[in-house]
Amino acid sequence: MVEISDIRDVLKSLESLKGVVDTLSDDDDLFEKGLDSFGSVQLMLALEERFEIEFPDSALGRRSFSTIRIIRDTVAGLRQQEAA
């Protein structure tokens, strides 16, 4: 199971969101809070390493990384697919 706290831990490692992660709600738009395209690539790579998953091209859109809740749901879905 992927927990919101796990996603927050990964987000804390990103320079573009340093210092704001603890103030974010699970549904805040991360791009409005400072995440940029470079940060989203860093986020994707960190999530792949942490959860031993690989994002398919279909999941590489801005929406997949837009909120903490959506990231958690996306990662959980990918982990479930890879376990099947």
Salt bridges, closest charged atoms under 4 A:
ASP6 OD1 - ARG50 NH2 3.41
ASP9 OD2 - ARG50 NH2 3.99
ASP22 OD1 - LYS12 NZ 3.12
ASP26 OD1 - ARG8 NH2 2.91
ASP26 OD2 - ARG69 NH2 3.89
ASP27 OD1 - ARG69 NE 2.81
ASP73 OD1 - ARG72 NE 2.88
